[in-house]
Amino acid sequence: MPEPAWAWSTPAPGWSVAHQIAHLHWTDRAALLALTDAEGFARMVEEALKAPGSFVDEGAEEGAALEPAELLVRWREGRAALDEALAAASPDARFPWYGPPMKAASMASARLMETWAHGQDVADALGVPRTPTARLRHVARIGVRARDYAYAVRGLPVPEGEFRVELTAPDGTGVWAYGPADAPQRITGPALDFCLLVTQRAHRADLALTATGPDADRWLDIAQAFAGPAGQGRDPRGSTPHAADPHAADPLAADPLGGGR
């Protein structure tokens, strides 16, 4: 990628391609500390608490100021170190995070989700199409499990009973199903579209998702796979954009589901 493209704006207002990669690098470093140095991670949290409303943006700004080649190397090296630490972690141990402690499997899924979501911003900025794969199952599962959180974070009553969610796999050969088969409230559609919705990378009006039942229909308006405050999401294509949250898929308060499986 030519160096000037690192400064191109992404769909998240105020964030360039470099900001997106810098944020992923910053959060990967936080996850690595959580896995390998609990005291070091605690110090990082203390620093974050001094500026709770700006520390995420400040971390992205700091990384974006690096030369693109250096930022890319740092992100890739940090990513490799995190992969090794996750693979070596005890599957039953819980590790500290900005919210409830998480098991390594949950942390890996959260990192995959966030990397995919911010990667979508980069791809959109560069006009690069991405081929969805079966790994989106991780993102879809987080989105389904975070249903109640999406209501709670907005102060809305949580619907009784589970919804049925049936998503067509990216290769078109199967269906990923969640919830009781006879549930009256249902969501159906492509897995890719559901993942774009719950990471708030696209508006439901631009996606081929169908809701059956008023509660399921309401969920498609508020769904989010990430913890923290409710994101504003993206406007429908062709509408006047608003100031969306640049790190909407940012599980810093992460795992809204109690941290682990």
N, C-alpha and C positions, 0 to 999 in steps of 0.2 A: 504494500500500500504506500503511495507517495506520502512523504512527510506532511505536506499541507492538509491532507485529508484527516489527520488526527485532530485538527482544529474545527472540522465541520460540525455544525450543530446537529444534535440528535432530537428525537421527538420530545425529550424531557427538557423543558425550557431552562436555559442556563448551563446545560451540560453538553460538552463536546464529546467526540469519540474518546479523546484522552481521559476526560472525567469518568466516563463509564468504565474504562479499563482500570483506571487508578482506584476507583471505588471497589471493584472486584479484588484487586490486589490488596487493598487495605483490609477488607473483610476476611480474605483468606489468611492474612497475617494474624488477625484476631482469633480466628478459628484454630490456627496452629498453636498460638499461645495457650488457648483454652485446653488443648489436648496435651501439651508438653510442659507448660509452666504456669500452674494455677496462680502463683503469686504475681508473676509478670502480667497475667491477664487481669488480675484484680487491680493492679496499678493502672492498666489501660482503662478499665471501667471508671476508676476514680477520676481520671483525666476527662473522660467523656461526660461525667456528671457535672463537671464545672461549666460545661457549655452544652446542655442537653438538646438545645434547638439548632445547633450549628455544627456539632462535631463531625457529623457525617459529611457535610458539604466541605468542611475544612480539610478533612482527610482526602477527599477527591481533588480539591484544589491543589493541595500539596503535591500529590502524585502527578497531576496534569501539568505541573510546571517543569517536570523532568523532560529531558530529550526523549522523543518517542522511542528510539531504539533502546534506551536504558530502561524506560518504563516497561516495554515489552519483555525484556530479559528478566527484570525483577518479578513481573507477574508470572511468567512461565516457571521460573525457579521456585517461587513461593508456592505455586500450584503443585509442583512435583513434590515438594516437601510436605505439603498438606496431604496429598494422596498417600504418601508413605506413612504418615502419622495415623491417618484414618485406618489404613490396612493393618497397622500394628496394634491399634487400640483394642482393649478388652471389649467384647460385644455387650457385656452386661454393665460396664462402668458408665457412670453419668459424669458429664463434664460441664463446667460452669459456662454460662452464656449470659447475655444481657437480660434474658428472661429466665424461665425455669431451666435447670440443667438438662442436658440432652445426651442421649446415647450416641455413639459414633454413627450408627446407621441413619438416625434422624438428622445428624449434622451433615452427613454426606448428601442426603436428599435435599436438605435446605440449600446447600451450596450449589447443587446441580440446578435447582429451581431458579436461584438468583442469577447464576451464570447464564442460564438460558434466557431469562427475561431481559437482563441488561444486554446480552448478546443480540437480542431482537432489536433493541434500540440502535445498536451499532449497525446491524444489517439494514435497518430501515434508512439510516442516515446515508449509507453507502449505496443503497439501491441494489443490494445483493440478496437474491432469494436463498432461502435455506430449506433443505429437505428434511422434513420431520421424521423421526425414528421412534422405535418402541421405547426409547428411554424417556419419552414424554409421560409414560405411565407414572413415574415418580412425581412429576408436577401435577398430574391429574389427581393422584391420590391425596396429595397435600390439599389441593383445592376442595375436594369432597369432604375431607376430615375437618377443614376449617369453616364449614358452613355455619355452625352455631356461633363461632367467633365473629363472623361478618355481621350477624345481627347484634350481638352483644356490644361490639365496639361502637355501634351507632345508637345504642340505647333502645333497640327494638326488641319486642318479645320474640323468643326463639320458637319456631313452629314445633308442634308436637309430632313425634314420629320421624322416621328417616324418609328421605326422598329416594326414589329410584333414579339412578344416573346410568345411562347407556351411551357409551362413546365408541364410535367407529375408529378402530386402530389406524394409524397412519398408512399402513400398507393396504388398507381396505379389506383385509381378509378375516377380521375378527371384531368382537365387541368387548370392550372393557366395561364390566357391569359392577355397580355398587348399590347397596341397599336392597330392601325386600322387593322381590319380583312383582308383588301385588300392591305395592305402595301407590296410592292415588295421585300423589304429587310426583312428577317425572321431568327429567331433563334428557333430551336426546340430541345427538349431533356428532360432528367430527371431533376427535380427541384434540386435534390441533386447535380448533376454535375454542374449545373449553379451556385449554391451557392459556391461550391468549386472553381470554376473558378473566380468569381468576388471578392472573398476574397483572391485570389491567393494562395490557398492551394493545387492546383494541376494544371498541365500543360494541355492545351487543347488536346494534343495528347493522353492523358490518359483518356479522358472523351467522353461520347457519345452525344456530342452536334453537331448539323448540322446547317450550315449557308447557306442561300440562298441569293445571291447577294454579290458583292465585298465589299460593305461597312459593311455589317453584318459580313462577313468573317474577315475583318480587326478588327472589334470590339472584336472578340473572342481572338485576340492577345494582346489586351491592356486593356480589361475590368477590372475595380476595383470598389469595393463598398465603399472604404475608401477615406477620404480626405487626403490632403498632397501630397508630391512628388510621382511620379509614382514608384510603386514597381517593383522589378525585377522578382517577382514571383518564381515559382518552375520549376526545370528542368524536362523533361520527365523521367519517371522511366527507370533506366538502363543507363542513361547518366551521364557524369561527372558533379557533382554539382558545381554551382557557389555560391558566397557569397550572399545569399538572404537577404532581409531586415527582421530582426527578428520580427518586429512589423508592418508587412505590412498591417494588418487589423486593424490599429490603428486610430480611428477617432478623433485624437487630434485637428485637424484643423476643426473639425467635422461639420457637415452637409454640404456637398458640394452643397446642394440644397437650401440653404437660411434659414435653421433652422426652420422647423415646418410644420405641416399639420393640 
